[in-house]
């Protein structure tokens, strides 16, 4: 089993920045893919960014590309999401997800179907 704990959510003004963290514990050596998702009330959860743990190769959803950066510290079993130039539409609960087991696809569909999930952290962007 893998446990994920997000932190770093806060309220910021438009144009501001935040860095979210997701700390993994448990069977962390089993993890091959980590990602961030977000969800707002009344909308489906959407993938934000994902990264293979061994190749450090990130992928971003189109609307987040250029403003968000996913990174990881494998020694600390932590993945980060740096968010810059935040907009009101970025307001959401941000969730961390991970895939473990035999290395396979690292995509949002597989994460949604089979991933481990954290409890989420609230990001509010408002003036």
Buried (B, 14 or more C-beta within 10 A) or exposed (E): EBBBBBBBBBEBEEEBEBBBBBBBEBEBEBBBBBBBBBBEEEEEBBBBBBBBBEEEEBBBBEEBEEBBBBBBEBEEBBBBBBBEEBEEEBBBBBBBBBBBEEEEEBBBEBBBEEBBBBEBBEBBBEE
